[in-house]
Amino acid sequence: MTDLSALDDSELKDLYSDLEKKYSDVKKQNLSLDMSRGKPSPEQLDLSMELLDLVKSEDTLVVKEAIDVRNYGSVDGLIETKQLFAEMLDVAPKQIIIGGNSSLSLMHDTVARALLLGVVDSKTPWSKLPNVKFLCPSPGYDRHFSICEALGIEMITVEMLEDGPDMDKVEELVKNDENIKGIWCVPKYSNPEGITYSDEVVTRLAQMETKATDFRIFWDDAYTVHHLTDQPDQLKNLLDACVGANNPNRAFIFASTSKVTFPGSGISAIASSEENINLIRKQLSTQTIGPDKLNQLRHVRFLKDLKTINQHMQKHAAIIKPKFDMVLNVLETELASYNIATWNEPNGGYFISLNTLDGCATEVVKLASEAGVKLTPAGATYPYGKDPKDRNIRIAPTFPTLTELKTAIEVLCLCIKLVSVKKQLDK
Ligand SMILES: Cc1ncc(COP(=O)(O)O)c(C=O)c1O
């Protein structure tokens, strides 16, 4: 098949009626497939079942520093758990606070505390300003944007380039606006594009001049150990870069074991400068008398160290890599020659990001939904749910079975073709 723009009107009409027929056949199948969220499959969850047996009633539950894990205390987590995340994030254990099962809630609370109380270098709590703003490299993670919307923070979209956010734009904006207090970043195998920030981008983020003295980088390193190849992307250490640039308190790093063990029952962490960590620990102490250390102990016993984590993640990759490959193969076979979509081939993470022709994504997602294939809503990867080019669709291949996935992606491709041909006909 050839590039759509090379077809004349009658060829386009023939193609369109052929596609319409295929679409109506698909609808008759009454499919019900969900590709909307990046969740591990049950098979992946099974990889961590042993974890549940690693804390038993007959065990000694007093660990390092004479901590009885059953009791109150250790508001910032067990030293053993901090060591585990310290190795994973390449920081010192004293730069870590361990959270509950969700790093997203750590992010939410970090933003909320900054609004209510300010951060280490704040002259005033952020909420005292007329309008706090965050930079949102996009396409990005919809739940970051939801935090801003829920807490009344204005979002400024910044384009994602091949090696991270458009740094010329970021530098220009933060240099001139005191109300820009933060930037959301998913620096490794980004959600949704699978991009890992280059060393240059990390250095520029650490060094850039900001009008706000209390500007913060919200570094969501959710996919730091989630490689799909045996040649993982490398991410420069942001905290070191910030120290080197004399901006030691600029970054908050977040991570969790959600997609390592169990999303509903994992552990999370925040890493930052000691000064930031000390303030957060103090603030946390009014919120809790101590976290779930039994679950921390289970995780420490199961994951042990970075080497064991990497071995465990290889088992995840063995399950999900064929799914990514399948999606990429179907996209290539069904769409490449038409020249109506582009997509990325990630080395890790949980998503494939697809761009349709401009102005087509909403209609594609609607048609797919009407054919029984649920996708992440079009626009979700942009602030306020508004993709300015209406073209980005996030594909989450991990949860469905291979068979379901193949059907779902074929339906998606059919919908992309239908909408693109219609667009060409309407020109
Ligand atoms: C970039 C990113 N950050 C955070 C999360 C959620 O993390 P957690 O389960 O630790 O709250 C996700 C989940 O999809 C994600 O994609």
The ligand as a Tripos MOL2 file, in Angstrom:
@<TRIPOS>MOLECULE
LIG
   16    16     1     0     0
SMALL
NO_CHARGES

@<TRIPOS>ATOM
      1 C1          5.4770    8.0280   35.5580 C.3       1 LIG1
      2 C2          4.7050    7.3520   36.6480 C.ar      1 LIG1
      3 N1          4.8760    7.7440   37.9090 N.ar      1 LIG1
      4 C3          4.2040    7.1690   38.9230 C.ar      1 LIG1
      5 C4          3.3060    6.1470   38.6870 C.ar      1 LIG1
      6 C5          2.5680    5.5710   39.8390 C.3       1 LIG1
      7 O1          3.4850    5.1520   40.8050 O.3       1 LIG1
      8 P1          3.0230    4.5750   42.1880 P.3       1 LIG1
      9 O2          2.3240    3.2950   41.9350 O.co2     1 LIG1
     10 O3          4.3000    4.3970   42.9430 O.co2     1 LIG1
     11 O4          2.1250    5.5810   42.8460 O.co2     1 LIG1
     12 C6          3.0990    5.6920   37.3780 C.ar      1 LIG1
     13 C7          2.1220    4.6550   37.1020 C.2       1 LIG1
     14 O5          1.7310    4.4050   35.9960 O.2       1 LIG1
     15 C8          3.8190    6.3220   36.3390 C.ar      1 LIG1
     16 O6          3.6710    5.9560   35.0650 O.3       1 LIG1
@<TRIPOS>BOND
     1     1     2 1
     2     2     3 ar
     3     2    15 ar
     4     3     4 ar
     5     4     5 ar
     6     5     6 1
     7     5    12 ar
     8     6     7 1
     9     7     8 1
    10     8     9 2
    11     8    10 1
    12     8    11 1
    13    12    13 1
    14    12    15 ar
    15    13    14 2
    16    15    16 1
@<TRIPOS>SUBSTRUCTURE
     1 LIG1         1 GROUP 0 **** ****
